[in-house]
Amino acid sequence: TRRIKVGGAQMGPITKADGKPAIVARLVALLRQAGERGCELVVFPELTLSTFFPRWYAPERDGMDHYFDRAMPGPETQLLFDEAKRLGIGFCLGYAELVEEEGRLRRFNTSILVDRAGALVGKYRKIHLPGHAEYEPQRSHQHLEKRYFEVGNTGFQVWEAFGGTVGMAICNDRRWVETYRVMGLQNVELIMIGYNTPVSDSLSGETETLRMFHNHLTMQAGAYQNSTWVVGVAKAGVEDGHRLMGGSVIVAPTGEIVAAAETEGDELIVADCDLDRCEYYKSHIFNFAAHRRPEFYGRITAQ
Ligand code: CDT
């Protein structure tokens, strides 16, 4: 069977005051733990290298540029890449990407996938950007992803890597059935998802319990309905007075959670993922070729 030992490297809070070297040292510590536990692939959260800055308003759209990375690896992240290569561990890393493209500076909420030899496998830029673009005074905290990022332009691709077919999504993407299905249609076997999710929304009145339920519900349904492994990894805990949920999980193609974080701090969860387990539902209940009825799904892609 095609087994791969996967680590979900949940991160505790990162505050405004934390410098990159200290953050990278925490990532390296998690990688070393993953190495000791035999992991071949480690998934880090969304925006792993900074606090979740979209909670704050900056009058200028470039006002958060100091949280963005232009090069990956860059001078401060090289250590992480070197250590991963030395340990023979591939990784998925979320960060704020600043890039000159089409003759202008562009900002994306990005994840990259690096293989066990240190080579870049692929890049995904977040498509479902939640929140709003302007300051909303009625909120206890802002969610200004639509201000600081452009909608990603990579699409939901998959790559042949780590002995299987793998894909990436970021945070709010996990709530959308289309995210999983577009990759499911490409035979995905493992989807890596980092997230930063506040435990409360000052306007919705949802309980923490309900918000955690939705966190797991969407990833478990996405896994089952597309017969794929899903690795969902949080940046958690209290960042400058604002609390993010933990709840990192590894979900099997049956939709069952096989590993779960217990804390809101730096914590590694591990599962031995047999990619061959995807085959059963892919060839039975979710055999797309046999059972899908796309002739009735047109509204899903209509603008
Ligand atoms: N980072 C991110 O996408 N967080 C969102 C919060 C939604 S509330 C505006 C999420 O879907 O978890």
Boltz pocket constraint, residues with backbone or C-beta under 6 A from the ligand:
constraints:
  - pocket:
      binder: B
      contacts: [[A, 46], [A, 128], [A, 130], [A, 131], [A, 143], [A, 170], [A, 171], [A, 172], [A, 173], [A, 175], [A, 195], [A, 196], [A, 197], [A, 198], [A, 201]]
      max_distance: 6.0
